[in-house]
Amino acid sequence: MAVTITDVVLRDGLQDEPVVVPVAGRVRIAEALVAAGVRHIEAASFVDPRRVPQMAGAEELLPRLPDRENVRYSVLALNARGVRRAVEAGAEEIVVVASASPGHSRANAGRDVDAAVDDIATAVAENPGVRFVGGISTAFVCPFDGDVPPSALLAVTRRFADMGIRRIGLADTLGTATPAQVSRSLAFVRNALPDTEFGLHLHNAHGQALSTVSAAVDAGITRFDSAAGGYGGCPFAPGAHGNLATEDLVAYLHARGVPTGIDERALAGAVALIKDVLARAA
């Protein structure tokens, strides 16, 4: 069984840094990741640059990304406005994101969960030729509301499934959900929506993300998000920790005999480059 890793350092990683990396620096990071064998990259977020200035320049970035036949780039959008910007910029895969918890939805999207999902549904219906992927923030724990009931998570995943979205990533936005908690919620939504492919987007507050990966792989999950260098966090989720580091995820999977197609030595070089690019932007 092979695992597909989507590196999100260009989006989730950079959005929580105190500096703004120029587009040219982001292109260098993408080139290094591709050279290391990363074939799925979340490259940008089409959000209001006044709220997340680190993501400014997304329209300029997309056409400058390395053009490889076997590399897929995705971008993130929180609402119909972001989806329209992404479509106009030529994005081929758009990750539409909603929160499972009302507190984070209000902080992140500026509206309650139902209103946020309604807006996304409108955008998806308007763009039938675009490949959409679902993403659910605070799928397990919310900084404002505490533990998220599996039923609340299912309500949002079902809305995405009703839009025709068949791949959904569940995010442990704070990085504090236990492996057992993730496993329970994951089993709950998978049982309810057997035709939907689920993946995990893990942050790593207590060093337990790899234990969650282990349980998920044993359960048949084959898609994971991670960020080279372990960078990242959510500006609108107090206490959010960095992402599971791609290099740690790759090393762990390789040790288990699970192929990823990523070269560990080249990936280490990409991490060093990211550190250098961030230092130069400071």
Buried (B, 14 or more C-beta within 10 A) or exposed (E): EEBBBBBBBBBBBBBBBEBBBBBEBBBBBBBBBBBBBBBBBBBBBBBBBEEBEBBBBBBBBBEBBBEEEEBBBBBBBBBBBBBBBBBEBEBBBBBBBBBBBBBBBBBBBBBBBBBBBBBBBBBBEEBEEBBBBBBBBBBBBBBBBEBBBBEBBBBBBBBBBEBEBBBBBBBBBBBBBBBEBBBEBBEBBBEBBEEBBBBBBBBBBEEBBBBBBBBBBEEEBBBBBBBBBBBBBBEBBEEBBBBBBBBBBBBBBEEEEBEBBBBEEBBBEBBEBBEEBBEEBE
